[in-house]
Amino acid sequence: MTKIFIYISLPLFLISCSTNDKKLEKGWWKYGEGYYIGDVLDFKRHKLSNDTIFINDKPIALLTKYENFISKRIVIKSLESDETGTYHNK
């Protein structure tokens, strides 16, 4: 019974944790805490290539985590200082 649960829940978990640029472009991202690159991140205006965030064609931060379970939030990490920051989807 446990194996059946694992086989069913694992693909659902992997699907819910995946991300792509289209999901990040829905809405905008408001600053929460930590590393700050602006009050709002809007991936329609800011460029995201793989996991790197570019502002004015300059790499600024890495997208290290995307949570989409209960509340949508992203965690970014500075390329210069390794400081992390959180932004929440609105």
FENNOR-V69642 format. One record per pair of residues at least 24 apart in sequence whose C-alpha atoms are under 10 Angstrom apart, sorted by sequence separation. I is the first residue (numbers start at 1). J is the second residue. If there is no record, write none. Layout:
BEGIN
i:I j:J
i:I j:J
END
This chain:
BEGIN
i:24 j:48
i:37 j:61
i:52 j:76
i:53 j:77
i:61 j:85
i:51 j:76
i:52 j:77
i:53 j:78
i:21 j:47
i:35 j:61
i:52 j:78
i:53 j:79
i:21 j:48
i:52 j:79
i:21 j:49
i:21 j:50
i:20 j:50
i:21 j:51
i:20 j:51
i:37 j:76
i:35 j:75
i:36 j:76
i:32 j:73
i:34 j:75
i:35 j:76
i:36 j:77
i:37 j:78
i:24 j:66
i:31 j:73
i:32 j:74
i:33 j:75
i:34 j:76
i:35 j:77
i:36 j:78
i:29 j:72
i:30 j:73
i:31 j:74
i:32 j:75
i:34 j:77
i:35 j:78
i:29 j:73
i:30 j:74
i:23 j:68
i:29 j:74
i:19 j:65
i:20 j:66
i:35 j:81
i:41 j:87
i:19 j:66
i:35 j:82
i:36 j:83
i:40 j:87
i:41 j:88
i:42 j:89
i:17 j:65
i:18 j:66
i:19 j:67
i:24 j:72
i:35 j:83
i:36 j:84
i:37 j:85
i:39 j:87
i:40 j:88
i:41 j:89
i:17 j:66
i:18 j:67
i:19 j:68
i:24 j:73
i:34 j:83
i:35 j:84
i:36 j:85
i:38 j:87
i:40 j:89
i:17 j:67
i:18 j:68
i:24 j:74
i:34 j:84
i:35 j:85
i:36 j:86
i:40 j:90
i:16 j:67
i:17 j:68
i:33 j:84
i:34 j:85
i:35 j:86
i:36 j:87
i:16 j:68
i:17 j:69
i:33 j:85
i:34 j:86
i:35 j:87
i:16 j:69
i:32 j:85
i:33 j:86
i:34 j:87
i:31 j:85
i:32 j:86
i:33 j:87
i:31 j:86
i:32 j:87
i:33 j:88
i:13 j:69
i:30 j:86
i:31 j:87
i:32 j:88
i:29 j:86
i:30 j:87
i:31 j:88
i:32 j:89
i:29 j:87
i:30 j:88
i:31 j:89
i:28 j:87
i:29 j:88
i:30 j:89
i:28 j:88
i:29 j:89
i:30 j:90
i:28 j:89
i:29 j:90
i:27 j:89
i:28 j:90
i:26 j:89
i:27 j:90
i:25 j:89
i:26 j:90
i:24 j:89
END
